């Protein structure tokens, strides 16, 4: 383990998970970095919808700093950013372009962009609609930490000069584990509403629910339109805080993973929900996308569904022994490769790589 580091993260929000899947990722990574002896400060914009829905755990409250405007951020946090060993700017940060420019001017240590939405970001950049990252900033970051792996990394390097490396989401294995609770649902899904996921959700959960009235289903997440006609055997939960996620997964015989269209097209984009459910030992049924087989082995660690008939077959006919074996195999894979502790160690290796690159530049007489 490398020496203790001072790390500043400017992210979307860690204090609230309301409609914000970034929160659990940042919380898990922050805890893992702190366990390894690093000091982490998370800075986020003080906005009312997160202030009204705070659910940050007590152990992380001291890490969070708020700013009301970019001017206040620059006035009050300049020394902190300048002296940090590592400054990370996350995707979807309000005024992220201006903040990225300021960080690249101000930071004395390593700078990184953490893109938890890489395919969405590249699509926005292509349309000239990205308000948190500009192409001119990409090469200026020492690291481009990408939620997505695979071929998209080469595109980032070739088109934008990015120092792009894979940095998947991860799970806090101390908080997600199998539990002896009643299984209330045959199939569940958790995710904020997204129009481009709705067709797959309808095919892989809503239609099976209609065809199997005796089955028990649940959909958890905010912002779903009120006019959706849910079958009577689909229970709706508006929002679940991260502290309730482990129980939610353990209450399901199977859980469903549905992927946004940009992520499907890019591939190699595992959701944090995949790792959370797997850590609980809950068998996962997922829509297909390229690279999924590099995360979990199909048929042994995960089930890949292309239509409602497959889903209904598994729900009604799969022997419990095989179902438990799939969940256990997925959990073993996550504990071996996809915990927040693994990501913290990966980040340390990446920082060492940046240091080596800077040394080579200096030794060759080029500016570092």
WOGI-V166204 format. One line per field, one symbol per residue. ss: DSSP state (a for helix, b for strand, c for the rest). psi: psi as a letter, one per 40 degrees, with the letter a starting at -180 (. if undefined). burial: b if it has 16 or more other ideal C-beta (glycine too) atoms within 10 Angstrom, else e. Layout:
ss = ???
psi = ???
burial = ???
This chain:
ss = cccccbbbbbcccccccccccaaaaaaaaaaaaaacccbbbbbbbccaaaaccccccaaaaaabbbbccaaaaaaaaaaaaaaccbbbbbcccccaaaaaaaaaaacccbbbbbbccaaaaaaaaaacccccccaaaaccccbbbbccccaaaaaaaaaacccbbbccccbcccccccccccccbbbbbbccccaaaaaaaaaaaaaaaaacccccbbbbcccccccccccccbbbbccccaaaaaaaaacbbbbbbcccaaaaaacccccaaaaaaaacccbbbbcccccaaacccbcccbbbcccaaaaaaaaaaccaaaaaaaaaaaaaaaaaacbaaaaaaaaaaaaaaaaaaaaaaaaccccc
psi = hiihihhhhhicheehehfgeddddddddddddddeeihhhhhihgiddddefhfhideedeehhiididdddddeedddddeidhhhhiiehhfdddddddddddheaiiihhhefdddddddddefeheehideddeehdihhhdhaadddddddddefighihgiiiiheeehiiigihheidhiihiihhdeeddddddeddddddegdeihiihhiiehieehghidehhhhdihideedddddeeidiihhhiiddddddifghiddddddddeehhhhiiiihedeedihhddeihhheidddddddddehidddddddddddddddddefiddddddddddddddddddddddddeeih.
burial = eeeebebbbbbbbbbbbbbbbbbbbbbbbbbbbbebebebbbbbbeeeebeebebbeeebeebbbbbeeeeebbeebeebbeebbbbbbbbbbeebbbbbebbbebbebbbbbbbbbbbbbbbbbeeeebebbbeebbebbbbbbbbbbbebbeebbeebebbbbbbbbbbbbebbebeeeeeebbbbbbbbeeeebeebbbbbbbbbbbebeebbbbbbbeebeeeeeebebbeeeebbbbeebbebbbbbbbbbbbbbbbbbebbbbbbbbbbbbbbbbbbbbbbebebbeebbeeeebbbbbeebeebbebbeeeeeeebeebbebbbebbbeebbbbbbbebbbebbeebeeeeeeeeeeeeee
